[in-house]
Amino acid sequence: MKIEIKKIGNSTGLILPKELLAKLQLKQGDSLFVTELAEGGLKLVRHDPNFERGMEVARKAMGTYRNALRELAK
């Protein structure tokens, strides 16, 4: 599905077709998370409060154990 980038007032935005909104069960005001994929694409997912809390815990753990994780990555 092709999505065009458009100027919206003083901003730039994406206009999502109503079919895509219905398929993803999205409505105006919902949040999406964008993840960059290793192969160069992007992944859009609905906002999930549980996922966001889990990511916050993961970020804190990665900060706390940064040196250990760096050694394990070698």
C-alpha positions as CSV (number, residue, x, y, z in Angstrom):
1,M,0.0,0.0,0.0
2,K,1.5,3.3,-1.0
3,I,1.4,6.2,1.5
4,E,2.2,9.7,0.5
5,I,4.1,12.3,2.7
6,K,2.2,15.6,2.7
7,K,2.4,19.0,4.1
8,I,-0.2,19.5,6.8
9,G,-0.2,23.1,8.0
10,N,3.3,23.9,9.2
11,S,4.1,20.2,9.6
12,T,4.7,17.2,7.5
13,G,2.6,14.0,7.9
14,L,1.4,10.7,6.5
15,I,-2.1,10.3,5.4
16,L,-3.3,6.7,6.1
17,P,-6.1,5.3,4.0
18,K,-9.2,4.4,5.8
19,E,-8.8,0.8,4.8
20,L,-5.5,0.6,6.6
21,L,-6.9,2.4,9.7
22,A,-9.7,-0.2,9.8
23,K,-7.3,-3.1,9.3
24,L,-5.0,-1.9,12.1
25,Q,-8.0,-0.8,14.3
26,L,-6.6,2.7,14.5
27,K,-8.4,5.9,15.0
28,Q,-7.5,9.6,15.2
29,G,-5.4,10.3,18.2
30,D,-4.0,6.7,18.6
31,S,-0.2,6.3,19.0
32,L,2.1,4.2,16.8
33,F,5.6,3.1,17.5
34,V,8.2,3.1,14.7
35,T,10.9,0.5,14.7
36,E,13.8,0.5,12.2
37,L,14.4,-3.0,10.8
38,A,17.8,-4.4,10.2
39,E,17.1,-4.8,6.4
40,G,16.4,-1.1,6.1
41,G,12.6,-0.9,6.4
42,L,10.3,0.4,9.1
43,K,7.8,-1.3,11.2
44,L,4.7,0.5,12.6
45,V,2.9,-1.0,15.6
46,R,0.0,0.2,17.7
47,H,0.8,1.8,21.0
48,D,0.8,-0.9,23.7
49,P,1.1,0.5,27.3
50,N,2.4,-2.9,28.5
51,F,5.1,-3.0,25.8
52,E,6.1,0.6,26.7
53,R,6.5,-0.3,30.4
54,G,8.6,-3.3,29.4
55,M,10.8,-1.2,27.2
56,E,11.4,1.2,30.0
57,V,12.4,-1.6,32.3
58,A,14.7,-2.9,29.5
59,R,16.3,0.5,29.0
60,K,17.0,0.9,32.7
61,A,18.6,-2.6,32.8
62,M,20.7,-1.9,29.7
63,G,21.9,1.3,31.3
64,T,22.7,-0.5,34.6
65,Y,24.5,-3.4,33.0
66,R,25.9,-1.6,30.0
67,N,29.5,-2.7,30.6
68,A,28.5,-6.4,31.1
69,L,26.4,-6.3,27.9
70,R,29.2,-4.8,26.0
71,E,31.5,-7.6,27.1
72,L,28.9,-10.2,26.2
73,A,28.5,-8.7,22.7
74,K,32.2,-9.4,21.9
